[in-house]
Each structure stands twice: as C-alpha cells, then as structure tokens.
C-alpha cells in the first residue's frame, strides 16, 4: 500500500470542499489534548480523544469484571466434564490460586460432589483437585497461544486497514469480533449439555481475529495521534492507557458487587452486564464518535472490490514478493521511505516498548503466585494489591504525566521554531521513558527483597510509575511518521507485543517453577535486568532537532490511482 501526501492550504476562503472529505489541517494552537477536525465544524463533528474515553472505560471495566469469572466458567465446565466421566471422585484437593470468593468455603460443598451439583461460573469446592487444575492449565495455555498467535498476525492487518478506511470502522469491527468471543463463552456456560467445552477454543479464535486488547489499544492510540499535536500527544495516549488501568483496578471490584447481587441464582449476571457495556461502547463508536483520519471517500473503493483487486495482484507475485508484502514489520525496513534518523529512533523505541511490555506481562501472574507462597495472601489480599497497583498506574498516566509535560518542558526547551518544540519534546520524552524504566527497576528489586506484604505493595506502587513509559514511548514513535502510516506503525508494534505476550509469561513461569524451591525471587531479578536492558536501548535514541529535514508535516493520505 502506497500513499501520496498533499499538504493542505486552508487560507483560501473560496476553496471548494469535496463531499465526504474531512479537512486534516491541524492548528497546534487550536488543540488542547486532542481537539481536531475541520476548522468550521461544530463540536460534535470534531475528532478528539475525549470521544474515546467513555468507550474505553466501558470496554476496560467489562474486561476487568470478567477476567476471574471467565476462569471460573472454564474450571466449572471442565470439572463438570471430569466428574461426569469419573465414578471415583476421590481426587486430591489442591487450593486454587485466586479461586472463588470468601463466601464459598470448603464446608459449603462436599469434595466428593457430583457433576450436577456444580454451579457454572461460581467457585465450586469439589473442583479444587489436581485433575481439574491440570486440565484448566492446559486449556488456557493452548487458548492463549491461539489468541496470541492470531493476534500477532491480524494486528498489523487491522492497522493497515485503519490507515486506509479510518480508525473508527476498524475499531468498531474489531471490538464487535471481541464481543462475539465473549458471547461464545456465555453460550457455552448457558448450554453446557448442548455445546462441548471445546467450543471455548472458538472463543479464543475470535479473540485472536479481533487482534486482542493489544489491537484495540493500538487503534485507539492511532486515533489519539491523529487528533493531537506533538506536544500534547503523550497526554492523549496517557489518558487512554489510564482508562485501561482504571478498568483493571475498578473492574474486579464492580464485578465482585455484581456477583454478590446475582448470587448462586444468577451467576452469569456479570457476563450479561459486560456484554451490554461492550455493545453500548460499540454503538457509541459507530453512531457518535467522529472520524479522526481525513480521507477522500470518492477515492476509496468498496472493501470487497479492493480485496478482489489485491488478491488478483497477489496471485501474480513471486514468493519473495509475497513474503515481503506480508512482512508485519515492513515499516521498520529501509524500504519504508522513513528518514534514516527517524527510522533508527522508531526501531529503538519499539524495542524499548516491547521489552517493557514483555517484562510486565511475564511478571503479572508470577507476582500473585509469589505473594501467595511467600506472604500467605488469599483472595482479599491479592485483590487489594491488584486494585492498589492499577489505581496508581491510572494516577500516573492520567494525572502525573500531564503535570510532567506541563511543568518540565521548560527545562528541556532549547529552541522554538514556528511554535514547534520538536527537540524539546524528544528530550522530555526520553527523560520520562528513562525515569519510568528506573521506577520499574527499583520496584521489581523491591519485589525481590521485600520482607513483608506492606513493602511488597509499596514496591508495586513504585513500579506503577513505569506505566508512563508505555504511553510516552508510543507517543514518541507516532511523532516520527505521517498520520497515514500511524496505524501500520502501531499495528507492527502490536505484532511485537503479541510475540512478547507469548514468550515472556512462558519464560517467567518456567523460571519461577524451577527456582521456587531454592530462590523464589530470582524471577524478579530477571525482570529487573530486562528493564535495565530496555534502559540501555534508550541510548540508541537521538532527539530530533528542529533543523532536521525529517520534520513531519501535517498531510492527507490520498490513495494512488
């Protein structure tokens, strides 16, 4: 896919407007953390990151609400299947990590229960045995592999589609596919006699086709990048990341209250509420949210016609050409047309972001296992820890990051050219990334040496400041490419993150399982070393100077005809 970029001139008041065309000329003075759109457009037709915030809060609350209940559904279905096959239910009881609520005690249900006594979606004491635990671990392992591998494949494709057809349509389509994945889980739970547990793999397949939550964040970040200038982009992306962490913090709490209100009579109430919240967010996207990426609808072919044209072109290509066009990381290559210094910086930032994301994903489950093993934490303590840490991540990205961008810029401003603080922004971004990495290093070393739960939680609060690095590194990357390639760039980053999502948890879990008997905190030292490596990679980044020829112009992507 190739684009031509044409700089707009809106100084002529007699300029004609093409029907269906959205003006992309961007006034840096007009923007305030993301307001962008046609100069004379009414407020509800102007793209802004504020449009996405309620949608993302709904999406992430729904995700946070259903993480543990979904695991309970899988365990219940597998337990029902295993107990139904086995006449001998005298299996060894294994306390399940994060299993169940405090209202469900071992005395509520007998261990030697029957399949008919299992309440799907609830904690069932008779399911806490080695066979069910093993089957659950294998099913979730393969399911996550399916979702992650497919997500790695589809994320770059969704990103390229968003560069051509706008951000909102692909975001709504991917969110709809993800909604379908959640709906499949509900159907399996409601019809356990009619649908096999193996249908759960179809839910994972749909999750992968949607690009997983990684793609949703990438498309939203592309939207925010389209409608914010360089000096405000960190804040715009920080708010989106903050909404995600807010969902992780408040979602389980909200889910707990909904679960208690439903009780054993309506154990699926939490899933119905989550589906309704996602559906409301999708409708809001399609009906109300204005498009951020300007394009001329007259130049666009229908999707089916475009797909047929591309497939006919692919059939005439050699295998080398097909492999080159299918490369999800093509935007990082020398053939991308990116200026050499910008390409070097983008690659370095992608490496830093991927290492940080992989370390974060790898340590997530081990943190809970370690705290339960070392400090004897139960569901209440683990839930409090997760909510506290994610709350501080929310505060870091939604409050601390905007304050840092506002008050620290003066210390990094070396020159001002046409009100564009390119060098200042680059140097400030680099500073914030390094500070966030340092906080991660200190936090994970704190995890390793904390003698009690209070200091362990304090270490999590320090590591929470590292959330600033995710938003800042992504924002810094988008400042170095044209808006017509932002989706492709963040889609490629989504591919790298999906690969890290596969590899990092596997390595971390294996390391912990091999060392838990001799030196349990070793995995945290390894994660801290990974962040040190990410910090070292930041020294490959060179701030952009205002006089560089690679400075970005605001432009409209026009399809080659």
N, C-alpha and C positions, 0 to 999 in steps of 0.2 A: 504494500500500500504506500503510495507516494502522495504528497501534498504540495501545493504551491501556497505561499504565504503572501498576502497582499496587505500592506499597511493602509489603514483607513484614514480618510480625511473628512472630518465632520464639520469643518469650519464653513463649508458652503451651505447656506440655509436652503438653497434650491435643489439640493441633491435629492434624487429620487430614491425611494425605498422599495426594494424588491419584495413582493408579497412573500411572506413566510421567512423573511430574512431577519436575523437578530443582529443588531449592531454590537460589535465587540470592543469598540474604542473604550479605553479604560483611563479614567482620570484618577491619578493617585490621591489627589486632594479630596475627591468625592468619596472614596472608600473609607469605611470605618469598620474594620474587622469583617469585611466581606461584601458590602453592598455593591452590586454591579449590575449593569443592564443598559438598555437603550437610554440615552440622556433624557428623553422626554417621556419615558414610560412611567405609568402610575406605579405605586409602591408594590402592589401585589403581582406585578409582572417583572419585577427586578430580582434577578438571582442573588441570593445571599445565603451564607452558611447558617443563618438563623432559621431558614426554612427546614433544614435537615435536623436540627437539634431535637425537636419533639419526636420526629420519626426515629431517630437513633436511640433516644431514651426509651421509647416503646419497644424497639427491637431488642435492646440490650437488657432491659428489665425482663422481657419474655425469656431470653436466653438464660439469664441468671436464675430465674424462677424454676426452670425445668431441667437444669443440669443433674441434680441429685435425683429428682423424681424419675427422670428417664432411666437412670441406672437402676432404680428400684423396679421399674417396669421390666427391664431386661432380666433382672435377677428373679423376679416373680414368675415370669414366663418360663425361664429355664428350670427353676425349681419345680414348677408345676409339671413340666415335661419329665424331669428326672424322677420325681416321686411317683408319677403315674406309671413309669416303666418299672420301678423297683418295688418289689414286695417287701424287701428288707430296708427299712428307713433308719437303721441304727448307724448313721454316719457320724463321723467325728465333728463336733461343733467347733467352728472357727469364728471368733469375734470379727465381724466385718468392719473395716475402717469406714467411718462416716455412715455407718449403717443405721438407718431408722431414726426415729425420734425418741425423745426421752420418755414419752408416754407408752412406748412399746417395750415392755420388759420381758425377760426370759420367762416370767411366770404367766404372761398373758396367753401364750400358746405353747402347747407341748412340742418338744423337739420331734417326737415320732408322730407328726401330723400326717394328714392326707392331702392329696393334690387339691381336693375340693375345698379344703379349709383355707387355701391361700387367697389373700386379697391382693389382686393385681394393682400395682402402683403404691402399695404400702410396704412398710417393713414387716417381714414375717420371720419370726424367730426360728421356725423349723427349717428355714432356708440358709441359715448360717452354718454350713458344713463344707467340707473340703471339695466334694464333687461339684456343688453349685459354684463355689468360688473359682475353681479351675475352669469350668465351662464359661463363666462370665468373663474371666480374664482373656480367654481365647477369642470369644465372640467380639468383645470390644477391641481387642488387638487387631483382628482382621478387618473389622468395620472401620476403625480409624485409618488403617492402611488404605482401604478402598477410597474413603473420603479424601484423604490427604493426597494420594497419587492422582486421582481425577481432578482434585482442586488445583494441583500444580499444573496440570495440562490445560484446564479450562480458564484459569485466571488470566493468563496473557491474551487469550482469545477474547474474553469479555472486555479486557482493557482496550484492545484494538477496535472492537465494535463501538465502544463508548467514544473513541476519538472520531468516529465517522457519523454516528447517529445520535450523539449527545449522551449526557450522563444519566438522565432520569429514566429513559426507557430501559437501558440495560440494568440499571439498579433495581427498578421495579420488577423486571423479568427474573433476575437472579434471586431476589427476595421471594418471589412467588414460588420458584422451584424449591427454595429452602422451606417455605411454608408447607409445600407438599410433602417434604421429608418429615416434618413434624406431624402432619396429618396421618401419614402412614403409621407412625408409632401409635397414635391414638386408635386407629382402626384395628391394629393388631391387639392392642390391650383390650378393646371392647369386644372383639370377636376371636378369642383365643382358640375356640373349638373349630372355627371355620378357616382361620389363617394360621399357617405354621410360623414358628419363631424365626424360620429362615427368611421370612419376608422382611425382617429387620435389616437385612443386607440391602434391600431395595431402598430403604430409607437412607442408608449410608451412601448408596449410589447417587440418589438425588442430591444429597448434601454436597457430594463431590462435584456434580454437574453445576451446582449453583456457585462453585468457587469457594465455598465455606465462608465463615465470617471474615477471612482474610480478604476475599474479593469484595465483600460489602464495604469494608473499611477502605480499600483501595479506590473504589469508585466514588465513595463519599469524599475522600481526600482529593481526588481529581476535581470534583465539583467545587470544593473549597478553594483549590488552587486557581480555578478559572475565574472566580469572583472575588479575589483578594489580591492586593499588590504585594510586592516582595516584603516590605517592612511589616506587613500585618499577617502574613501567611502562617507564621509559627503559631500565632494566637488562634487563628481559624482552625487549624488542624489540631491544636491543643484542646479546643472545646470538643471536637469530635472524639478524640481519644478519651477526654474526661467523661463524656457521656457513656462510653463503653465501660470504663472503670466504675462509674456510678451504678450501672446495671449490675456489674459483678458484686458490688457492695450491697445494694438495696434489694436486688432480685431475690436472693435466698431468704432475706427477712420477710419480704412480701409473700414469697411462696410459702413460708412457714405459717403465716397467718391465714392464707387461703387454705392451706392443707388442714389446719386445725378447724376452720369453719366447715370444711367439707366432711372431715372425719372419715370413718370407715364406710359411711353410707355413700359418699360421693368422692372417692379417691382421685377421680380424673378431673375434678373441677379445676385444678391448677392448669391442666393442659388446655382445657376449653378457654380459660382466660388468656393464656399465652397465645393460642391461635387467633383469638379475637383481637388482641393487641397487635399482632403482626399484620393481620388483614387490614385493620384500621390504618396502620402505617403505610401499607402498600397503596390503599385507596387515596390517602393523603398525598403520597408521592405523585400518583398519576393525575389527580384532579387539580391539586393546588400548587405544587412546587414548580416554579418556572425553570426552564432550561438554562444552563449556565454556559454551554459551549455554543458559540454562534456558528451557524451554518446556513447555507442557502438550500432550502428544501427543493428548489427547482433543479438543482444539480444532482440530487440523490435519486438513485434507482430504488425500486421496491426491494425488500430484503430477498425475496425469492428469486427475482431477476438477477440481483447481484451475486447470489450464491451460485446460480447456474453458470453465470459468466466466469466466476472464479474456478469452479470445478472443471469447466471445459479448458480453462487455461492451465490448470494443474496437470491435466491428463497429457498435455503436450510437453511438459517439462521433463528434464532428465532427473535421475535420482539425486544427484548432487544439488540441483536447483530446488527440488522439493525439500531436501533436508535443510538447506539454507533458509528457505521461506518459512519452514516450520520451527526454526530456532526461536525459542521464547526469550532468549537473551540477545536478540539481534540488535536491539537499541544500544547495547554496550559496545558493539563492534566498531571498527574503524570505518565501516561502510555506512554507518548510520547518518553521516553528514554532520555530526556534532563536532564543534571545535575541540581541538586536541586537549587543551587545558580543562575545558568543561567536562569532557568525557572522562578524563582521569579523576576529576573530583567526584563525578557521579558514581563511578565504579568504586572509589574508596568509601563513599557514603553508603552505597549498597552493601558493601562488605561489613561495615560497622553496624548497620541496621540489622543485617541478617544474624550476625554473631550475638547481638543483644537480644534479638527475638528468640533465637535458639536457646540461649542460656536461660532466658525467662521461662520458656515452655518446658525445658528439661528439668528445671528445679521445682516447678509448680507442685507436682504430685509427691516428689521426694520430701518437700518441706512438711507436708501433712503427715506422711509416714514417720519421718524422723521425730516430729514433735510428739506424736502418739507414743512412739517407742521410748523416747528419752524422758519426757516430762509426764507421761501418763495422761495426756489430754484425751478428752472424749469429744462427743459431737458439739457440746456447748462451747468448749474452749476453742476448738478448731473453727467453728462458725464465727466466733467473736474475733479471732485472729484474722480470718479472711476479710471480714467486713471492715475491720480497722485498717488493714493494709490498703485495701481498694479505696477506702474513703480518703486516705492520704494521697493515693495516686490521683484521685479526682481533684483534690485541692491543689496538687502540684501542677496539673495540666490546665486547670480552669482558672486558677487564681494566681499562683506563684509565677507561672510562665508569662502571663500578660504583664504582671508587675515588673518582671525582669526585663522584658522587651521595652517597656516604657522608660524605666529609670536607669538601665545600664547602657543604653545605646549611646549616650553622650560620652561615655568613657572609651568607646571604640570608633567614634566618628573621626576619620582622618581628612575626609574631603566630601564636599557635596556638589554634585553635578546635576543640574536640572532637577533638583529635589529627589534624585535617586541615590539612595545610600547603599549602593551595591557592596562596596568594600566594607562599610560599617556592618551591614547585615551579615556578611560572610564571617567576619571576625567574631561577631557576637554569637552567631550560630555555633561556630567551632568551640567557643568558650563554654556555651551551655551544654553541648554534647560531652565535652570532657568533664565538666562538673557532674553531670548525670552519671557518667561512667564511674567516676570516683566514688559517688554515693553508693552505686551498686557494689563496687569492690569492698567498701567499708561494711556495707550491710551484710554481704554474704560471708565475709570473715567473721562478722558478729554472730551470724547463724552458727558458724562452726565452733565458736568459743563460748557462746552464751551458757552460763551455768544454770539458768532457770528460765521459766516461761516468760517472765516480765521482760528480761533483757532480750530474749528471743524475739518478742513482739516489737521491742524498740529497734532491733536490727531490721525488722521488716519495714518499719516506718522510715528508717534511713534509706533503705533500698527503694522505697516507693518514689523517692525523688528522681530515680532513674527513668520514670515514665516520661519526663521532659525530653529525654534523648530520642524516644521514638518519634514524637511529633516534630521535633526540630530537625532530625536527620531527613525525614520525608519531605518536610517543607523546603529544606535546603536543596534537595535533589530537584524538586519541581521548578525551582528558580532558574535552572540551567537548561531547560528545554522549552520549546514552543508549546503553547496550550494545545495544539493539535496532536501532540505526542505525549501529553501527560498521562493519559490512560494507558498507553503502551508501556511507558516507563514504570508506573506503579503496578501494572499487570506483571511485568517482568520481576519486580520486587516481590510481588505476591507469589510467583513461582519459587523464588529463593526462600521465602518464608515457609512455604508449604514443604519444601525439602527439609528445612530445619525442623519443622514440626514433626517430621517422620524420624529424623536421625537423633535429634537431641534428647527427647524423652527416653528413647531406647537406650542410648549410651548412659544417661543418668540413672535409669532404673537398674540396668545391669551392674553399673559401678556400685550402687548402693547395696544391691543384693549380695555382691561378692565381698563387700567390706563391712557390712553392718555388724558382724560378729566381732571384728577386730578393731576397726576405727570408723564408726558411723559417720562422723562429719567430713570424711575425705571428699565426698561428692561436692560439698560446699566450697572447699578449697579449689577443686577443679573448676567450678562455675566462676569463682573469683578470678582464676587465671584466664578464663575465656574473656572476661570483661577487660582484663589487662591487655589481652591481645587486641580487643576492639579499640582500646585507648591508643595502642601503638599504631593502629591503622589510621587514626585521625591525623597523624603527622605526614601522611601522604597527601592530605588535602591542602590546596593552596588557595587562599582567599582571592576572589575576583576583584580586580582593580577597575575603577570607573573608566579608565582609558583603554581597557581591553577591547579588542574588536569583537569579541564574542558576546557582548552585552545583548540581552534579549529585547526584542521589540514586540509590542502587542500586535497580534496579527489574526487574520481569519483564515482557517484552513479551507481551501477550495478544492473540490475533487478534480483530479485530472480527467479530462475528457478525451 
